[in-house]
Amino acid sequence: MQSGQLTNCIRCGRLFLKDHSDSCLDCYLEIEHDFKCVAEFLEIDQNRYATIEQVSEGTNVSVKQISEFLRDGLIFSEDYPNLGYGCSHCGKLIKRQLLCNECFVQFSTDVSRTLTKEKLLEEIQSK
């Protein structure tokens, strides 16, 4: 059996032996508690249409943590029509990934153009 790697907790920064989580035991338990609070809040029929801000206010769990639950697939946002988080670039409400479709297409186009320009420069310099 291989022993865990010594690393810093992504949440609090304390050193711990990494086994199956990126956070120390204390933070892991806190995240689990937060998830339970959010899941119980969303199980209530009247909360089905809550926004991420309303869920945060009703549970005292940060919008950032709820966004992580959504991105990680722990909460299936398709079951909750108003539940989503902001695109990392433009802030548009999305339900998965980091970028909305428009920003993803724009970044992909920009990367392709840059790579094409670099390839052309390399070809010109090699001649």
C-alpha positions, 0 to 999 in steps of 0.5 A: 500500500502506498502512503499519501502525499504531503500537500496543502489543503486547497481550502485552508492551506494546512498541510495534510496527507493527500489520499482521496481528496484535495482538502484536509479532513476538517475542510472535507467534513465542512464541504460535506456538511455544506453539500448536505445543507444545499441538497436538503434545501433543494429537496423542498418543492418551493425551492426548486426554482431558486437561484444560486444566490437564493440557495446561498442565502437560504443555506449559508453556503457560499455561491462559490461552493455551490458553483463547485457542486454544480460543476462537479456534477454533485447537483444536477442543475438541469433539475433546477431551472434557475440554478446556474453560475456565471461564465468565467469570462462574461458572467452569463448564467450557465449550468456546466463547464467554465465558459458559455458556448459563445465565449468557448467558440470565441476563445477556440477561434482566437487560439486557432488564429494564434497557432496558425500565425505561429506556424506561419512564422516558423515556416518563414523563419526556417526558409 
